[in-house]
Amino acid sequence: MIQIKELLKRRGMTAKELASKIGISEGALSKSLSGNPTLERLEQIAAALGVGVAELFEAPKGATVSCPHCGKPITIKAE
């Protein structure tokens, strides 16, 4: 769904720090992201991360995911 975890990792920020930056609890942030966040909440998150709202939904190019069995990284390339 939303690429918040990847954006947080790139910025060296935790979910707790993001929640604090937008003025909500970490639990409220988690609940919002696992449900259907409002446009206002998405705008707050995007502003705190320094990105546009659309970037919250973009899959990174050459995305890497972990194998659910062995945990090794798997690179996915779209052509």
Order of alpha helices (4+ residues) and beta strands (2+ residues): alpha-alpha-alpha-alpha-beta-beta
